[in-house]
Amino acid sequence: FMAPEEAFFMLSKGDVFNDFAVQIEPGADLDEVIDDVEEELEPSVILGTVKQDDQPSNFRMKEEIRQNRELSDFMPPLILIISSLSLYIAMSRLVQSQRGIIGLAKALGYGNIKLLVHYLIFALLTAIGGTLLGFAIGYYLGAAITELYAEFLRLPFLENRVYPQQVQTAALLAFTASAFGGLVPASHLSRRAGRWPRQAPSLA
């Protein structure tokens, strides 16, 4: 195997073509187009005609898209569940460690709603930071993977784009998971703060 340019140079050939790619309009009769093209190229010897569905490169590309689609349906929910549980544990420990402050705040007149909003801000800030960081890293890795696909599959062009609808959906899911991870421990422990028994002083 060698590049066509090298073979043409060794054979002292100029502009020689051994492959034609024909793009047809949607709804056109594929078999009729193939007959017309073969008739147009009749002086030349046609070794074979391959439809797009039968091309190995097209099959590999569709298979890669199918695998990536299955992976994208499975991995993001799993990561969001793990992140939500991690945030739930972190918020529970945070509120538990600050129960004295919570009790003092309630004694000064702060209600459960204000305490809930205060600790829920931590979860929302986590969602904002995670969304921005995830978008930046995702765009960079997406561009790198796109270049690898274009090089590996020998694609003439493959563009890397930003889809606002997908970004909005991802941000909404991140905020929902963060709100769930922070809302439950904050609401539960803020209600219990006023009922925690005071620790009796120890006698030496």
Secondary structure, 3 states (H helix, E strand, C coil): CCCHHHHHHHCCCCCCCCCCCCCCCCCCCHHHHHHHHHHHCCCCCCCCCCCHHHCHHHHHHHHHHHHHHHHHHHHHHHHHHHHHHHHHHHHHHHHHHCHHHHHHHHHCCCCHHHHHHHHHHHHHHHHHHHHHHHHHHHHHHHHHHHHHHHHHCCCCCCCCCCCHHHHHHHHHHHHHHHHHHHHHHHHHHHHHHHHCCCCCCCCC
